[in-house]
Amino acid sequence: MAIPDFQSIMLPLLQYAGDGKEHSLREAITYLADVFNLSDEEKKELLPSGQQAVFDNRVGWTRTHLKKAGLLQDPKRGFFQITERGKEVLSQNPAEINLKFLNQFPEFIEFKTSKKDNDKSELIEITEISETTPQESIEFGYQKIRKELELELLNRVKSCSPDFFERLVVDLLVKMGYGGSRRDAGKAIGKSNDGGIDGIIKEDKLGLDIVYIQAKRWDNTVVGRPEIQKFVGALHGQRARKGVFITTSKFSQEARDYVSIIDSKIVLIDGQELAQLMIDNHVGVSTVSIYEIKKIDSDYFTDD
């Protein structure tokens, strides 16, 4: 079955704690994964950041919501336990527990609303219809913004002049740690004009090896196997072993299959990956806002 949203986990988690014992979050995650009959793939599915499993995150936020409603408590670091209120709720045999159900508890209303908000009801309504955790909402929102930026960035790159694109490739490779200084890279790239090779750049700052570059600023033309074969032939003519083929368009599957079976190490970077690398290495983009997500430092509160 699909990974349940965090509201669907509320009742099973409270029932799990119903024995009155102290439980760790990891124990709860393992138990609930079996309750929901999750596959190994679903257990391992990660948030967009790749830092945490989706299901783990949802169980964690479920525990937080039940704690804020006074149904669970933290008896000691890393563990949770049902409260008397939680036991009373279970004794009522609720069909489900969700955000609307938790709104009956004043502590939960205080948790969800800010004293500075004039229209608290609007905030509650928005939260109640959400099936994602706050962290998921932030991460998926970030990914949406990033995807839109990738498309806008790629369109700008496609519209730039060939000379500008050449400088862009230099800037990106230098930011990624290639080519030594920008001056060295700028001298090398775009100067060879040797049968399918657009430039030469150092693999590292010491110049222990050389990487040959081919860059195609194409709009929608797919780069096929013949173009890659020409590039590989040019590498062989230079007795070179490594190359990077960069395009603003896409590579055919035949081209990708071809580079996977040859001895030369050829890296293919298509338009989407080019835009991603530019964002990751701060080329052609600037930071607008930074949001830090923090959590309690349990070590700080340890009483020696």
C-alpha positions as CSV (number, residue, x, y, z in Angstrom):
1,M,0.0,0.0,0.0
2,A,1.0,3.6,-0.4
3,I,2.8,5.4,2.5
4,P,0.1,6.8,4.8
5,D,-0.1,10.5,5.5
6,F,0.8,11.5,9.0
7,Q,-2.9,11.9,10.1
8,S,-3.6,8.3,9.3
9,I,-0.7,7.3,11.6
10,M,-2.1,9.1,14.6
11,L,-4.5,6.4,15.9
12,P,-2.2,3.4,15.3
13,L,0.7,5.2,17.0
14,L,-1.5,6.0,20.1
15,Q,-2.7,2.4,20.1
16,Y,0.8,1.2,20.0
17,A,1.6,3.4,23.1
18,G,-1.6,2.1,24.8
19,D,0.3,-0.5,26.8
20,G,1.7,2.3,29.0
21,K,5.3,1.3,28.3
22,E,8.1,3.6,27.2
23,H,8.8,3.3,23.5
24,S,11.5,4.7,21.2
25,L,10.6,6.3,17.9
26,R,12.6,3.7,16.0
27,E,10.6,0.9,17.6
28,A,7.4,2.7,16.7
29,I,8.5,3.2,13.1
30,T,9.4,-0.5,12.7
31,Y,6.0,-1.6,14.2
32,L,3.9,0.9,12.2
33,A,5.7,-0.1,8.9
34,D,4.4,-3.6,9.5
35,V,0.9,-2.3,10.5
36,F,0.6,-0.5,7.2
37,N,2.3,-3.4,5.3
38,L,4.9,-1.1,3.7
39,S,7.3,-2.6,1.2
40,D,11.1,-2.2,1.5
41,E,11.0,0.4,-1.2
42,E,8.3,2.4,0.6
43,K,10.3,2.2,3.9
44,K,13.4,3.5,2.1
45,E,11.7,6.3,0.1
46,L,13.4,9.6,1.0
47,L,12.3,13.2,1.2
48,P,13.5,15.4,-1.6
49,S,16.5,16.4,0.5
50,G,17.6,12.8,0.7
51,Q,18.2,13.3,4.4
52,Q,15.4,11.2,5.9
53,A,12.9,8.5,5.0
54,V,9.4,9.9,4.2
55,F,7.7,7.4,6.6
56,D,10.2,8.1,9.4
57,N,9.5,11.8,9.0
58,R,5.7,11.3,9.1
59,V,5.8,9.1,12.2
60,G,8.0,11.7,13.9
61,W,5.6,14.5,13.1
62,T,2.7,12.3,14.3
63,R,4.4,11.8,17.6
64,T,4.9,15.6,17.8
65,H,1.2,16.3,17.2
66,L,0.1,13.8,19.8
67,K,2.5,15.2,22.3
68,K,1.3,18.8,21.7
69,A,-2.3,17.5,22.2
70,G,-1.3,16.0,25.6
71,L,-1.8,12.4,24.5
72,L,1.8,11.4,24.6
73,Q,4.7,12.6,26.8
74,D,8.5,12.2,26.9
75,P,9.5,10.2,30.0
76,K,13.2,10.4,29.1
77,R,15.4,11.3,26.2
78,G,14.5,9.5,23.0
79,F,11.4,7.8,24.3
80,F,7.6,8.5,24.5
81,Q,4.8,7.2,26.6
82,I,1.0,7.5,26.6
83,T,-0.6,10.0,29.1
84,E,-3.7,9.7,31.1
85,R,-5.5,11.8,28.5
86,G,-4.2,9.5,25.8
87,K,-5.6,6.5,27.7
88,E,-8.9,8.3,28.0
89,V,-9.0,9.0,24.3
90,L,-8.4,5.3,23.5
91,S,-11.1,4.2,25.9
92,Q,-13.6,6.1,23.7
93,N,-12.7,3.8,20.8
94,P,-12.4,6.6,18.2
95,A,-12.7,5.6,14.6
96,E,-9.8,7.9,13.7
97,I,-7.6,10.6,15.2
98,N,-6.8,13.5,12.9
99,L,-6.0,17.2,13.2
100,K,-9.7,18.1,13.5
101,F,-10.0,15.6,16.4
102,L,-7.0,17.1,18.2
103,N,-8.5,20.6,18.0
104,Q,-10.6,19.8,21.1
105,F,-7.5,20.2,23.2
106,P,-6.5,23.8,24.1
107,E,-2.8,22.9,24.1
108,F,-3.0,21.8,20.5
109,I,-4.7,24.9,19.4
110,E,-2.0,27.0,21.1
111,F,0.7,24.9,19.4
112,K,-0.8,25.4,15.9
113,T,-1.5,29.1,16.2
114,S,0.6,32.1,17.0
115,K,-0.4,34.8,19.4
116,K,0.5,37.3,16.8
117,D,-2.0,35.9,14.3
118,N,-5.4,37.7,14.2
119,D,-7.2,35.1,12.1
120,K,-6.4,31.8,13.9
121,S,-9.2,29.9,12.3
122,E,-7.7,30.3,8.9
123,L,-4.4,28.9,10.0
124,I,-6.1,25.9,11.6
125,E,-8.2,25.2,8.5
126,I,-5.2,25.3,6.3
127,T,-3.3,22.9,8.5
128,E,-6.2,20.5,8.8
129,I,-6.5,19.8,5.1
130,S,-2.8,19.1,4.7
131,E,-1.7,15.5,4.2
132,T,2.0,16.3,4.4
133,T,4.2,17.1,7.4
134,P,5.6,20.7,7.8
135,Q,9.0,19.5,6.8
136,E,7.6,17.7,3.7
137,S,5.8,20.9,2.7
138,I,9.0,22.9,3.0
139,E,11.0,20.4,1.0
140,F,8.5,19.9,-1.7
141,G,8.0,23.6,-2.0
142,Y,11.7,24.1,-2.3
143,Q,11.9,21.5,-5.1
144,K,9.1,23.2,-6.9
145,I,10.9,26.5,-6.8
146,R,14.1,24.9,-7.9
147,K,12.4,23.1,-10.9
148,E,11.0,26.4,-12.0
149,L,14.4,28.0,-11.7
150,E,16.0,25.2,-13.7
151,L,13.6,25.8,-16.6
152,E,14.1,29.5,-16.5
153,L,17.9,29.2,-16.3
154,L,18.1,26.7,-19.2
155,N,16.0,29.0,-21.4
156,R,18.3,31.9,-20.6
157,V,21.3,29.7,-21.5
158,K,19.8,28.6,-24.8
159,S,19.3,32.2,-25.7
160,C,22.8,33.4,-25.0
161,S,25.5,33.8,-27.6
162,P,28.1,31.0,-28.3
163,D,30.9,33.1,-26.8
164,F,28.8,33.6,-23.6
165,F,28.0,29.9,-23.4
166,E,31.7,29.2,-23.7
167,R,32.5,31.5,-20.8
168,L,29.6,29.9,-18.8
169,V,31.1,26.4,-19.3
170,V,34.5,27.7,-18.1
171,D,32.9,29.4,-15.0
172,L,31.0,26.2,-14.2
173,L,34.0,23.9,-14.5
174,V,36.2,26.1,-12.5
175,K,33.5,26.4,-9.7
176,M,33.4,22.6,-9.7
177,G,37.1,22.4,-9.1
178,Y,38.5,21.9,-12.6
179,G,40.9,23.9,-14.6
180,G,43.0,25.5,-11.8
181,S,42.4,29.2,-12.2
182,R,39.8,30.8,-14.4
183,R,42.6,32.3,-16.5
184,D,44.1,28.9,-17.2
185,A,40.8,27.4,-18.0
186,G,39.9,30.3,-20.3
187,K,43.1,29.9,-22.2
188,A,42.5,26.2,-22.8
189,I,38.8,26.0,-23.7
190,G,37.7,26.9,-27.1
191,K,41.2,27.1,-28.5
192,S,42.0,23.6,-29.8
193,N,39.5,23.5,-32.8
194,D,40.7,19.9,-33.3
195,G,38.0,17.7,-34.9
196,G,35.3,17.6,-32.3
197,I,37.1,19.0,-29.4
198,D,36.0,22.5,-28.2
199,G,38.4,22.8,-25.3
200,I,40.9,21.3,-23.0
201,I,40.9,21.8,-19.2
202,K,42.9,20.5,-16.3
203,E,41.2,17.8,-14.2
204,D,42.6,19.2,-11.0
205,K,44.5,22.3,-9.9
206,L,47.9,20.5,-10.3
207,G,47.1,19.5,-13.9
208,L,47.8,15.8,-13.2
209,D,45.4,14.9,-16.0
210,I,43.5,16.6,-18.9
211,V,39.8,16.6,-19.7
212,Y,38.6,17.3,-23.2
213,I,35.4,19.3,-23.6
214,Q,32.7,19.4,-26.2
215,A,29.9,21.9,-25.8
216,K,26.8,22.2,-27.9
217,R,24.4,25.1,-27.3
218,W,21.4,23.5,-29.1
219,D,17.7,24.2,-28.5
220,N,15.7,21.0,-29.1
221,T,18.1,18.9,-31.3
222,V,18.8,15.6,-29.6
223,V,22.5,14.7,-29.4
224,G,22.7,11.2,-30.9
225,R,25.4,8.4,-30.9
226,P,27.1,9.7,-34.1
227,E,28.0,13.0,-32.4
228,I,29.5,11.1,-29.4
229,Q,31.4,8.8,-31.7
230,K,33.0,11.8,-33.3
231,F,34.0,13.2,-30.0
232,V,35.5,9.8,-28.9
233,G,37.4,9.6,-32.2
234,A,38.8,13.1,-31.5
235,L,39.9,11.9,-28.0
236,H,41.7,8.9,-29.5
237,G,43.5,11.2,-31.9
238,Q,44.9,13.1,-28.8
239,R,45.5,9.8,-26.9
240,A,43.1,11.2,-24.3
241,R,41.1,9.1,-21.9
242,K,38.6,11.5,-20.4
243,G,36.0,13.9,-21.9
244,V,32.9,15.8,-21.0
245,F,30.2,16.5,-23.5
246,I,27.9,19.3,-22.5
247,T,24.7,20.2,-24.3
248,T,21.7,22.5,-23.6
249,S,19.4,19.9,-25.2
250,K,19.2,16.1,-24.5
251,F,21.1,12.9,-25.3
252,S,19.5,10.0,-27.1
253,Q,19.4,6.6,-25.2
254,E,21.7,5.2,-27.9
255,A,24.2,7.9,-27.0
256,R,24.0,7.1,-23.3
257,D,24.3,3.3,-24.0
258,Y,27.3,3.9,-26.2
259,V,29.3,5.8,-23.5
260,S,28.6,3.0,-21.0
261,I,30.4,0.3,-23.1
262,I,33.5,2.2,-24.3
263,D,36.9,2.3,-22.6
264,S,37.1,6.1,-22.6
265,K,35.5,7.8,-19.7
266,I,32.9,10.2,-21.2
267,V,30.5,12.2,-19.0
268,L,27.3,13.4,-20.6
269,I,25.7,16.6,-19.2
270,D,22.4,17.5,-20.7
271,G,20.4,20.7,-20.4
272,Q,18.6,19.7,-17.2
273,E,21.8,18.6,-15.4
274,L,23.6,21.7,-16.7
275,A,21.0,23.9,-15.0
276,Q,21.2,21.8,-11.8
277,L,25.0,22.1,-11.7
278,M,24.8,25.8,-12.3
279,I,22.4,26.2,-9.3
280,D,24.5,23.9,-7.1
281,N,27.7,25.8,-7.9
282,H,26.1,29.3,-7.8
283,V,26.7,30.1,-11.5
284,G,24.2,32.5,-13.0
285,V,22.1,32.5,-9.9
286,S,21.9,34.4,-6.6
287,T,20.5,33.5,-3.2
288,V,17.2,35.3,-2.3
289,S,16.3,33.7,1.0
290,I,17.8,31.2,3.5
291,Y,15.6,29.3,5.9
292,E,17.2,27.3,8.8
293,I,15.3,24.4,10.3
294,K,16.5,23.7,13.9
295,K,15.7,21.2,16.5
296,I,16.3,20.8,20.2
297,D,19.9,20.1,21.2
298,S,19.3,17.3,23.7
299,D,23.0,17.2,24.7
300,Y,22.7,20.8,25.9
301,F,20.0,19.9,28.4
302,T,21.9,16.9,29.8
303,D,22.4,17.5,33.5
304,D,25.9,16.5,34.5
